[in-house]
Amino acid sequence: MARSTQENRPAVHRDVVYGWSDIYDLTEFIRAYDLPPLEARPLFQEHGPSRQSLDAAMKARKSCI
């Protein structure tokens, strides 16, 4: 039985998959916490790209507000 041409084409992935690693990139961090870039950048520089460190910093920050 012949496969249709649509089945033979590879799937097109248009969205980036986030949350799969232990580090954030700056864009992912901004989206995760809905931050303006000028607010996110100093936090990212201070705590580094570690997902665990940035999540803890944001949790502490929210508890202070």
N, CA, C and O atoms as a Tripos MOL2 file, in Angstrom:
@<TRIPOS>MOLECULE
protein
  260   259    65     0     0
PROTEIN
NO_CHARGES

@<TRIPOS>ATOM
      1 N           0.8390   -1.1720    0.0000 N.3       1 MET1
      2 CA          0.0000    0.0000    0.0000 C.3       1 MET1
      3 C           0.8860    1.2380    0.0000 C.2       1 MET1
      4 O           1.7960    1.3460    0.8230 O.2       1 MET1
      5 N           0.6380    2.1530   -0.8930 N.am      2 ALA2
      6 CA          1.4490    3.3560   -1.0390 C.3       2 ALA2
      7 C           1.0580    4.3910    0.0130 C.2       2 ALA2
      8 O          -0.1180    4.5640    0.3330 O.2       2 ALA2
      9 N           2.0650    5.0670    0.5380 N.am      3 ARG3
     10 CA          1.8090    6.1270    1.5130 C.3       3 ARG3
     11 C           1.5570    7.4300    0.7680 C.2       3 ARG3
     12 O           2.1240    7.6610   -0.3000 O.2       3 ARG3
     13 N           0.7270    8.2580    1.3160 N.am      4 SER4
     14 CA          0.4490    9.5450    0.6740 C.3       4 SER4
     15 C           1.6760   10.4490    0.7930 C.2       4 SER4
     16 O           2.5360   10.2370    1.6480 O.2       4 SER4
     17 N           1.7450   11.4420   -0.0610 N.am      5 THR5
     18 CA          2.8910   12.3480   -0.0220 C.3       5 THR5
     19 C           2.9310   13.1470    1.2740 C.2       5 THR5
     20 O           4.0100   13.5390    1.7190 O.2       5 THR5
     21 N           1.7930   13.3930    1.8810 N.am      6 GLN6
     22 CA          1.7550   14.1310    3.1330 C.3       6 GLN6
     23 C           2.4100   13.3150    4.2460 C.2       6 GLN6
     24 O           3.0940   13.8820    5.0980 O.2       6 GLN6
     25 N           2.2170   12.0160    4.2520 N.am      7 GLU7
     26 CA          2.8170   11.1780    5.2700 C.3       7 GLU7
     27 C           4.3350   11.1020    5.1090 C.2       7 GLU7
     28 O           5.0450   10.9060    6.0950 O.2       7 GLU7
     29 N           4.8380   11.2530    3.8980 N.am      8 ASN8
     30 CA          6.2700   11.1590    3.6460 C.3       8 ASN8
     31 C           7.0250   12.4220    4.0410 C.2       8 ASN8
     32 O           8.2420   12.3780    4.2230 O.2       8 ASN8
     33 N           6.3280   13.5420    4.1750 N.am      9 ARG9
     34 CA          6.9760   14.7960    4.5380 C.3       9 ARG9
     35 C           7.2750   14.8330    6.0290 C.2       9 ARG9
     36 O           6.4680   14.3750    6.8380 O.2       9 ARG9
     37 N           8.4340   15.3770    6.3950 N.am     10 PRO10
     38 CA          8.7170   15.5030    7.8360 C.3      10 PRO10
     39 C           7.7990   16.5460    8.4660 C.2      10 PRO10
     40 O           7.3600   17.4870    7.8040 O.2      10 PRO10
     41 N           7.5220   16.3670    9.7260 N.am     11 ALA11
     42 CA          6.6760   17.3220   10.4450 C.3      11 ALA11
     43 C           7.4080   18.6480   10.5680 C.2      11 ALA11
     44 O           8.6150   18.6760   10.8080 O.2      11 ALA11
     45 N           6.6940   19.7230   10.4080 N.am     12 VAL12
     46 CA          7.2730   21.0530   10.5390 C.3      12 VAL12
     47 C           6.9940   21.5370   11.9540 C.2      12 VAL12
     48 O           5.8440   21.5920   12.3900 O.2      12 VAL12
     49 N           8.0640   21.8870   12.6640 N.am     13 HIS13
     50 CA          7.9190   22.3920   14.0270 C.3      13 HIS13
     51 C           8.1570   23.8850   13.9980 C.2      13 HIS13
     52 O           9.2650   24.3380   13.7110 O.2      13 HIS13
     53 N           7.1450   24.6350   14.2880 N.am     14 ARG14
     54 CA          7.2440   26.0860   14.2360 C.3      14 ARG14
     55 C           7.5550   26.6940   15.6080 C.2      14 ARG14
     56 O           8.1210   27.7850   15.6820 O.2      14 ARG14
     57 N           7.1980   26.0170   16.6680 N.am     15 ASP15
     58 CA          7.4200   26.5590   18.0080 C.3      15 ASP15
     59 C           8.6630   25.9390   18.6170 C.2      15 ASP15
     60 O           8.9570   24.7640   18.4010 O.2      15 ASP15
     61 N           9.3810   26.7360   19.3730 N.am     16 VAL16
     62 CA         10.5330   26.2390   20.1020 C.3      16 VAL16
     63 C          10.0160   25.5520   21.3520 C.2      16 VAL16
     64 O           9.0770   26.0300   21.9890 O.2      16 VAL16
     65 N          10.6280   24.4350   21.7030 N.am     17 VAL17
     66 CA         10.2280   23.7100   22.9010 C.3      17 VAL17
     67 C          11.0190   24.2730   24.0720 C.2      17 VAL17
     68 O          12.2460   24.1830   24.1000 O.2      17 VAL17
     69 N          10.3160   24.8530   25.0360 N.am     18 TYR18
     70 CA         10.9580   25.4340   26.1990 C.3      18 TYR18
     71 C          10.8050   24.5140   27.4000 C.2      18 TYR18
     72 O           9.9170   23.6640   27.4490 O.2      18 TYR18
     73 N          11.6880   24.7060   28.3570 N.am     19 GLY19
     74 CA         11.5730   23.9740   29.6070 C.3      19 GLY19
     75 C          12.1680   22.5840   29.5910 C.2      19 GLY19
     76 O          11.8640   21.7870   30.4780 O.2      19 GLY19
     77 N          12.9840   22.2680   28.6410 N.am     20 TRP20
     78 CA         13.5130   20.9070   28.5400 C.3      20 TRP20
     79 C          14.9010   20.7660   29.1360 C.2      20 TRP20
     80 O          15.4120   19.6490   29.2220 O.2      20 TRP20
     81 N          15.5280   21.8570   29.5500 N.am     21 SER21
     82 CA         16.8740   21.7640   30.0940 C.3      21 SER21
     83 C          16.9460   22.4420   31.4520 C.2      21 SER21
     84 O          15.9650   23.0050   31.9360 O.2      21 SER21
     85 N          18.1330   22.3770   32.0610 N.am     22 ASP22
     86 CA         18.3360   22.9700   33.3800 C.3      22 ASP22
     87 C          18.7630   24.4260   33.3180 C.2      22 ASP22
     88 O          19.0640   25.0320   34.3460 O.2      22 ASP22
     89 N          18.7910   24.9890   32.1150 N.am     23 ILE23
     90 CA         19.1770   26.3850   31.9840 C.3      23 ILE23
     91 C          18.1330   27.1390   31.1720 C.2      23 ILE23
     92 O          17.4540   26.5710   30.3170 O.2      23 ILE23
     93 N          18.0260   28.4150   31.4570 N.am     24 TYR24
     94 CA         17.1880   29.3180   30.6740 C.3      24 TYR24
     95 C          18.0850   30.0400   29.6720 C.2      24 TYR24
     96 O          19.2620   30.2720   29.9460 O.2      24 TYR24
     97 N          17.5410   30.3880   28.5320 N.am     25 ASP25
     98 CA         18.1700   31.4530   27.7640 C.3      25 ASP25
     99 C          17.3780   32.7070   28.1420 C.2      25 ASP25
    100 O          16.2940   32.6040   28.7170 O.2      25 ASP25
    101 N          17.9060   33.8750   27.8280 N.am     26 LEU26
    102 CA         17.2770   35.1210   28.2870 C.3      26 LEU26
    103 C          15.8500   35.2630   27.7760 C.2      26 LEU26
    104 O          14.9690   35.7020   28.5150 O.2      26 LEU26
    105 N          15.6160   34.8980   26.5300 N.am     27 THR27
    106 CA         14.2700   35.0000   25.9490 C.3      27 THR27
    107 C          13.2890   34.0970   26.6770 C.2      27 THR27
    108 O          12.1600   34.5000   26.9550 O.2      27 THR27
    109 N          13.7070   32.8970   26.9810 N.am     28 GLU28
    110 CA         12.8380   31.9580   27.6960 C.3      28 GLU28
    111 C          12.5250   32.4760   29.1030 C.2      28 GLU28
    112 O          11.3910   32.3660   29.5700 O.2      28 GLU28
    113 N          13.5230   33.0340   29.7680 N.am     29 PHE29
    114 CA         13.3250   33.5900   31.1110 C.3      29 PHE29
    115 C          12.3280   34.7470   31.0770 C.2      29 PHE29
    116 O          11.4530   34.8460   31.9370 O.2      29 PHE29
    117 N          12.4640   35.6130   30.0890 N.am     30 ILE30
    118 CA         11.5470   36.7400   29.9350 C.3      30 ILE30
    119 C          10.1200   36.2400   29.7350 C.2      30 ILE30
    120 O           9.1880   36.7600   30.3480 O.2      30 ILE30
    121 N           9.9480   35.2440   28.8900 N.am     31 ARG31
    122 CA          8.6060   34.6990   28.6370 C.3      31 ARG31
    123 C           8.0470   33.9620   29.8440 C.2      31 ARG31
    124 O           6.8530   34.0570   30.1310 O.2      31 ARG31
    125 N           8.8980   33.2280   30.5510 N.am     32 ALA32
    126 CA          8.4430   32.4350   31.6940 C.3      32 ALA32
    127 C           7.8550   33.3170   32.7930 C.2      32 ALA32
    128 O           6.8820   32.9420   33.4480 O.2      32 ALA32
    129 N           8.4520   34.4900   32.9900 N.am     33 TYR33
    130 CA          8.0080   35.3600   34.0730 C.3      33 TYR33
    131 C           7.3640   36.6500   33.5840 C.2      33 TYR33
    132 O           7.0800   37.5420   34.3830 O.2      33 TYR33
    133 N           7.1360   36.7530   32.2960 N.am     34 ASP34
    134 CA          6.4760   37.9260   31.7150 C.3      34 ASP34
    135 C           7.1350   39.2200   32.1880 C.2      34 ASP34
    136 O           6.4760   40.1320   32.6860 O.2      34 ASP34
    137 N           8.4630   39.2710   32.0160 N.am     35 LEU35
    138 CA          9.2410   40.4250   32.4500 C.3      35 LEU35
    139 C           9.6300   41.3030   31.2750 C.2      35 LEU35
    140 O           9.7980   40.8080   30.1610 O.2      35 LEU35
    141 N           9.7740   42.5920   31.5070 N.am     36 PRO36
    142 CA         10.3540   43.4420   30.4670 C.3      36 PRO36
    143 C          11.8500   43.1140   30.3600 C.2      36 PRO36
    144 O          12.4860   42.8170   31.3720 O.2      36 PRO36
    145 N          12.4120   43.1640   29.1650 N.am     37 PRO37
    146 CA         13.8190   42.8020   28.9880 C.3      37 PRO37
    147 C          14.7880   43.5810   29.8760 C.2      37 PRO37
    148 O          15.7590   43.0070   30.3690 O.2      37 PRO37
    149 N          14.5440   44.8740   30.0890 N.am     38 LEU38
    150 CA         15.4490   45.6650   30.9280 C.3      38 LEU38
    151 C          15.3880   45.2710   32.4020 C.2      38 LEU38
    152 O          16.3140   45.5590   33.1610 O.2      38 LEU38
    153 N          14.3240   44.6290   32.8010 N.am     39 GLU39
    154 CA         14.2040   44.1380   34.1660 C.3      39 GLU39
    155 C          14.7860   42.7250   34.2870 C.2      39 GLU39
    156 O          15.3620   42.3770   35.3170 O.2      39 GLU39
    157 N          14.6370   41.9290   33.2530 N.am     40 ALA40
    158 CA         15.1040   40.5480   33.2810 C.3      40 ALA40
    159 C          16.6170   40.4330   33.1440 C.2      40 ALA40
    160 O          17.2380   39.5700   33.7650 O.2      40 ALA40
    161 N          17.2070   41.2990   32.3360 N.am     41 ARG41
    162 CA         18.6450   41.1910   32.0420 C.3      41 ARG41
    163 C          19.5260   41.2560   33.2940 C.2      41 ARG41
    164 O          20.4170   40.4180   33.4310 O.2      41 ARG41
    165 N          19.3220   42.2130   34.2200 N.am     42 PRO42
    166 CA         20.1700   42.2360   35.4240 C.3      42 PRO42
    167 C          20.0030   40.9860   36.2930 C.2      42 PRO42
    168 O          20.9740   40.4890   36.8660 O.2      42 PRO42
    169 N          18.7800   40.4870   36.3890 N.am     43 LEU43
    170 CA         18.5570   39.2570   37.1570 C.3      43 LEU43
    171 C          19.2830   38.0780   36.5100 C.2      43 LEU43
    172 O          19.8890   37.2580   37.1990 O.2      43 LEU43
    173 N          19.2150   38.0040   35.2010 N.am     44 PHE44
    174 CA         19.8690   36.9330   34.4520 C.3      44 PHE44
    175 C          21.3830   37.0180   34.6310 C.2      44 PHE44
    176 O          22.0480   35.9940   34.7880 O.2      44 PHE44
    177 N          21.9280   38.2310   34.6080 N.am     45 GLN45
    178 CA         23.3760   38.4090   34.7830 C.3      45 GLN45
    179 C          23.8030   38.0990   36.2140 C.2      45 GLN45
    180 O          24.8750   37.5330   36.4290 O.2      45 GLN45
    181 N          22.9880   38.4570   37.1820 N.am     46 GLU46
    182 CA         23.3300   38.2310   38.5910 C.3      46 GLU46
    183 C          23.2740   36.7560   38.9740 C.2      46 GLU46
    184 O          24.1510   36.2660   39.6850 O.2      46 GLU46
    185 N          22.2610   36.0530   38.5120 N.am     47 HIS47
    186 CA         22.0390   34.6650   38.9340 C.3      47 HIS47
    187 C          22.5040   33.6310   37.9150 C.2      47 HIS47
    188 O          22.5280   32.4350   38.2080 O.2      47 HIS47
    189 N          22.8680   34.0780   36.7360 N.am     48 GLY48
    190 CA         23.3180   33.1530   35.7010 C.3      48 GLY48
    191 C          22.1410   32.4700   35.0340 C.2      48 GLY48
    192 O          20.9890   32.7590   35.3580 O.2      48 GLY48
    193 N          22.4200   31.5650   34.1060 N.am     49 PRO49
    194 CA         21.3460   30.9300   33.3380 C.3      49 PRO49
    195 C          20.7010   29.7210   34.0220 C.2      49 PRO49
    196 O          19.8040   29.1010   33.4500 O.2      49 PRO49
    197 N          21.1390   29.3810   35.2260 N.am     50 SER50
    198 CA         20.5950   28.2130   35.9180 C.3      50 SER50
    199 C          19.1080   28.3830   36.1880 C.2      50 SER50
    200 O          18.6850   29.3540   36.8160 O.2      50 SER50
    201 N          18.3310   27.4410   35.7120 N.am     51 ARG51
    202 CA         16.8800   27.4800   35.9170 C.3      51 ARG51
    203 C          16.5520   27.4730   37.4100 C.2      51 ARG51
    204 O          15.6620   28.1980   37.8570 O.2      51 ARG51
    205 N          17.2600   26.6660   38.1670 N.am     52 GLN52
    206 CA         16.9990   26.5510   39.5970 C.3      52 GLN52
    207 C          17.2880   27.8720   40.3140 C.2      52 GLN52
    208 O          16.5000   28.3020   41.1570 O.2      52 GLN52
    209 N          18.4010   28.5140   39.9900 N.am     53 SER53
    210 CA         18.7620   29.7780   40.6300 C.3      53 SER53
    211 C          17.7860   30.8960   40.2710 C.2      53 SER53
    212 O          17.3570   31.6580   41.1370 O.2      53 SER53
    213 N          17.4440   30.9850   38.9960 N.am     54 LEU54
    214 CA         16.5200   32.0410   38.5660 C.3      54 LEU54
    215 C          15.1150   31.8190   39.1170 C.2      54 LEU54
    216 O          14.4540   32.7760   39.5200 O.2      54 LEU54
    217 N          14.6550   30.5810   39.1410 N.am     55 ASP55
    218 CA         13.3320   30.3030   39.7140 C.3      55 ASP55
    219 C          13.2960   30.6580   41.1980 C.2      55 ASP55
    220 O          12.3100   31.2130   41.6840 O.2      55 ASP55
    221 N          14.3800   30.3350   41.9200 N.am     56 ALA56
    222 CA         14.4480   30.6750   43.3500 C.3      56 ALA56
    223 C          14.4790   32.1800   43.5520 C.2      56 ALA56
    224 O          13.8330   32.6970   44.4640 O.2      56 ALA56
    225 N          15.2220   32.8860   42.7120 N.am     57 ALA57
    226 CA         15.2910   34.3470   42.8030 C.3      57 ALA57
    227 C          13.9270   34.9720   42.5390 C.2      57 ALA57
    228 O          13.5310   35.9120   43.2270 O.2      57 ALA57
    229 N          13.2170   34.4630   41.5590 N.am     58 MET58
    230 CA         11.8930   35.0050   41.2570 C.3      58 MET58
    231 C          10.8940   34.6770   42.3540 C.2      58 MET58
    232 O          10.0170   35.4870   42.6550 O.2      58 MET58
    233 N          11.0150   33.5040   42.9530 N.am     59 LYS59
    234 CA         10.1280   33.1420   44.0550 C.3      59 LYS59
    235 C          10.3760   34.0530   45.2490 C.2      59 LYS59
    236 O           9.4270   34.5140   45.8830 O.2      59 LYS59
    237 N          11.6470   34.3180   45.5620 N.am     60 ALA60
    238 CA         11.9940   35.2180   46.6580 C.3      60 ALA60
    239 C          11.5210   36.6350   46.3590 C.2      60 ALA60
    240 O          11.0490   37.3470   47.2450 O.2      60 ALA60
    241 N          11.6520   37.0260   45.1100 N.am     61 ARG61
    242 CA         11.2400   38.3740   44.7050 C.3      61 ARG61
    243 C           9.7280   38.5460   44.8530 C.2      61 ARG61
    244 O           9.2640   39.5910   45.3100 O.2      61 ARG61
    245 N           8.9640   37.5320   44.4710 N.am     62 LYS62
    246 CA          7.5040   37.6120   44.5850 C.3      62 LYS62
    247 C           7.0570   37.6180   46.0450 C.2      62 LYS62
    248 O           6.0420   38.2330   46.3720 O.2      62 LYS62
    249 N           7.7990   36.9440   46.9300 N.am     63 SER63
    250 CA          7.4040   36.9300   48.3270 C.3      63 SER63
    251 C           7.6690   38.2670   49.0150 C.2      63 SER63
    252 O           7.0680   38.5730   50.0450 O.2      63 SER63
    253 N           8.5840   39.0700   48.4310 N.am     64 CYS64
    254 CA          8.8960   40.4050   48.9720 C.3      64 CYS64
    255 C           7.8980   41.4580   48.5340 C.2      64 CYS64
    256 O           7.7760   42.5040   49.1720 O.2      64 CYS64
    257 N           7.1930   41.1960   47.4660 N.am     65 ILE65
    258 CA          6.2720   42.1950   46.9050 C.3      65 ILE65
    259 C           4.9640   42.2060   47.6390 C.2      65 ILE65
    260 O           4.0720   42.9850   47.3010 O.2      65 ILE65
@<TRIPOS>BOND
     1     1     2 1
     2     2     3 1
     3     3     4 2
     4     3     5 am
     5     5     6 1
     6     6     7 1
     7     7     8 2
     8     7     9 am
     9     9    10 1
    10    10    11 1
    11    11    12 2
    12    11    13 am
    13    13    14 1
    14    14    15 1
    15    15    16 2
    16    15    17 am
    17    17    18 1
    18    18    19 1
    19    19    20 2
    20    19    21 am
    21    21    22 1
    22    22    23 1
    23    23    24 2
    24    23    25 am
    25    25    26 1
    26    26    27 1
    27    27    28 2
    28    27    29 am
    29    29    30 1
    30    30    31 1
    31    31    32 2
    32    31    33 am
    33    33    34 1
    34    34    35 1
    35    35    36 2
    36    35    37 am
    37    37    38 1
    38    38    39 1
    39    39    40 2
    40    39    41 am
    41    41    42 1
    42    42    43 1
    43    43    44 2
    44    43    45 am
    45    45    46 1
    46    46    47 1
    47    47    48 2
    48    47    49 am
    49    49    50 1
    50    50    51 1
    51    51    52 2
    52    51    53 am
    53    53    54 1
    54    54    55 1
    55    55    56 2
    56    55    57 am
    57    57    58 1
    58    58    59 1
    59    59    60 2
    60    59    61 am
    61    61    62 1
    62    62    63 1
    63    63    64 2
    64    63    65 am
    65    65    66 1
    66    66    67 1
    67    67    68 2
    68    67    69 am
    69    69    70 1
    70    70    71 1
    71    71    72 2
    72    71    73 am
    73    73    74 1
    74    74    75 1
    75    75    76 2
    76    75    77 am
    77    77    78 1
    78    78    79 1
    79    79    80 2
    80    79    81 am
    81    81    82 1
    82    82    83 1
    83    83    84 2
    84    83    85 am
    85    85    86 1
    86    86    87 1
    87    87    88 2
    88    87    89 am
    89    89    90 1
    90    90    91 1
    91    91    92 2
    92    91    93 am
    93    93    94 1
    94    94    95 1
    95    95    96 2
    96    95    97 am
    97    97    98 1
    98    98    99 1
    99    99   100 2
   100    99   101 am
   101   101   102 1
   102   102   103 1
   103   103   104 2
   104   103   105 am
   105   105   106 1
   106   106   107 1
   107   107   108 2
   108   107   109 am
   109   109   110 1
   110   110   111 1
   111   111   112 2
   112   111   113 am
   113   113   114 1
   114   114   115 1
   115   115   116 2
   116   115   117 am
   117   117   118 1
   118   118   119 1
   119   119   120 2
   120   119   121 am
   121   121   122 1
   122   122   123 1
   123   123   124 2
   124   123   125 am
   125   125   126 1
   126   126   127 1
   127   127   128 2
   128   127   129 am
   129   129   130 1
   130   130   131 1
   131   131   132 2
   132   131   133 am
   133   133   134 1
   134   134   135 1
   135   135   136 2
   136   135   137 am
   137   137   138 1
   138   138   139 1
   139   139   140 2
   140   139   141 am
   141   141   142 1
   142   142   143 1
   143   143   144 2
   144   143   145 am
   145   145   146 1
   146   146   147 1
   147   147   148 2
   148   147   149 am
   149   149   150 1
   150   150   151 1
   151   151   152 2
   152   151   153 am
   153   153   154 1
   154   154   155 1
   155   155   156 2
   156   155   157 am
   157   157   158 1
   158   158   159 1
   159   159   160 2
   160   159   161 am
   161   161   162 1
   162   162   163 1
   163   163   164 2
   164   163   165 am
   165   165   166 1
   166   166   167 1
   167   167   168 2
   168   167   169 am
   169   169   170 1
   170   170   171 1
   171   171   172 2
   172   171   173 am
   173   173   174 1
   174   174   175 1
   175   175   176 2
   176   175   177 am
   177   177   178 1
   178   178   179 1
   179   179   180 2
   180   179   181 am
   181   181   182 1
   182   182   183 1
   183   183   184 2
   184   183   185 am
   185   185   186 1
   186   186   187 1
   187   187   188 2
   188   187   189 am
   189   189   190 1
   190   190   191 1
   191   191   192 2
   192   191   193 am
   193   193   194 1
   194   194   195 1
   195   195   196 2
   196   195   197 am
   197   197   198 1
   198   198   199 1
   199   199   200 2
   200   199   201 am
   201   201   202 1
   202   202   203 1
   203   203   204 2
   204   203   205 am
   205   205   206 1
   206   206   207 1
   207   207   208 2
   208   207   209 am
   209   209   210 1
   210   210   211 1
   211   211   212 2
   212   211   213 am
   213   213   214 1
   214   214   215 1
   215   215   216 2
   216   215   217 am
   217   217   218 1
   218   218   219 1
   219   219   220 2
   220   219   221 am
   221   221   222 1
   222   222   223 1
   223   223   224 2
   224   223   225 am
   225   225   226 1
   226   226   227 1
   227   227   228 2
   228   227   229 am
   229   229   230 1
   230   230   231 1
   231   231   232 2
   232   231   233 am
   233   233   234 1
   234   234   235 1
   235   235   236 2
   236   235   237 am
   237   237   238 1
   238   238   239 1
   239   239   240 2
   240   239   241 am
   241   241   242 1
   242   242   243 1
   243   243   244 2
   244   243   245 am
   245   245   246 1
   246   246   247 1
   247   247   248 2
   248   247   249 am
   249   249   250 1
   250   250   251 1
   251   251   252 2
   252   251   253 am
   253   253   254 1
   254   254   255 1
   255   255   256 2
   256   255   257 am
   257   257   258 1
   258   258   259 1
   259   259   260 2
@<TRIPOS>SUBSTRUCTURE
     1 MET1         2 RESIDUE 1 A MET
     2 ALA2         6 RESIDUE 1 A ALA
     3 ARG3        10 RESIDUE 1 A ARG
     4 SER4        14 RESIDUE 1 A SER
     5 THR5        18 RESIDUE 1 A THR
     6 GLN6        22 RESIDUE 1 A GLN
     7 GLU7        26 RESIDUE 1 A GLU
     8 ASN8        30 RESIDUE 1 A ASN
     9 ARG9        34 RESIDUE 1 A ARG
    10 PRO10       38 RESIDUE 1 A PRO
    11 ALA11       42 RESIDUE 1 A ALA
    12 VAL12       46 RESIDUE 1 A VAL
    13 HIS13       50 RESIDUE 1 A HIS
    14 ARG14       54 RESIDUE 1 A ARG
    15 ASP15       58 RESIDUE 1 A ASP
    16 VAL16       62 RESIDUE 1 A VAL
    17 VAL17       66 RESIDUE 1 A VAL
    18 TYR18       70 RESIDUE 1 A TYR
    19 GLY19       74 RESIDUE 1 A GLY
    20 TRP20       78 RESIDUE 1 A TRP
    21 SER21       82 RESIDUE 1 A SER
    22 ASP22       86 RESIDUE 1 A ASP
    23 ILE23       90 RESIDUE 1 A ILE
    24 TYR24       94 RESIDUE 1 A TYR
    25 ASP25       98 RESIDUE 1 A ASP
    26 LEU26      102 RESIDUE 1 A LEU
    27 THR27      106 RESIDUE 1 A THR
    28 GLU28      110 RESIDUE 1 A GLU
    29 PHE29      114 RESIDUE 1 A PHE
    30 ILE30      118 RESIDUE 1 A ILE
    31 ARG31      122 RESIDUE 1 A ARG
    32 ALA32      126 RESIDUE 1 A ALA
    33 TYR33      130 RESIDUE 1 A TYR
    34 ASP34      134 RESIDUE 1 A ASP
    35 LEU35      138 RESIDUE 1 A LEU
    36 PRO36      142 RESIDUE 1 A PRO
    37 PRO37      146 RESIDUE 1 A PRO
    38 LEU38      150 RESIDUE 1 A LEU
    39 GLU39      154 RESIDUE 1 A GLU
    40 ALA40      158 RESIDUE 1 A ALA
    41 ARG41      162 RESIDUE 1 A ARG
    42 PRO42      166 RESIDUE 1 A PRO
    43 LEU43      170 RESIDUE 1 A LEU
    44 PHE44      174 RESIDUE 1 A PHE
    45 GLN45      178 RESIDUE 1 A GLN
    46 GLU46      182 RESIDUE 1 A GLU
    47 HIS47      186 RESIDUE 1 A HIS
    48 GLY48      190 RESIDUE 1 A GLY
    49 PRO49      194 RESIDUE 1 A PRO
    50 SER50      198 RESIDUE 1 A SER
    51 ARG51      202 RESIDUE 1 A ARG
    52 GLN52      206 RESIDUE 1 A GLN
    53 SER53      210 RESIDUE 1 A SER
    54 LEU54      214 RESIDUE 1 A LEU
    55 ASP55      218 RESIDUE 1 A ASP
    56 ALA56      222 RESIDUE 1 A ALA
    57 ALA57      226 RESIDUE 1 A ALA
    58 MET58      230 RESIDUE 1 A MET
    59 LYS59      234 RESIDUE 1 A LYS
    60 ALA60      238 RESIDUE 1 A ALA
    61 ARG61      242 RESIDUE 1 A ARG
    62 LYS62      246 RESIDUE 1 A LYS
    63 SER63      250 RESIDUE 1 A SER
    64 CYS64      254 RESIDUE 1 A CYS
    65 ILE65      258 RESIDUE 1 A ILE
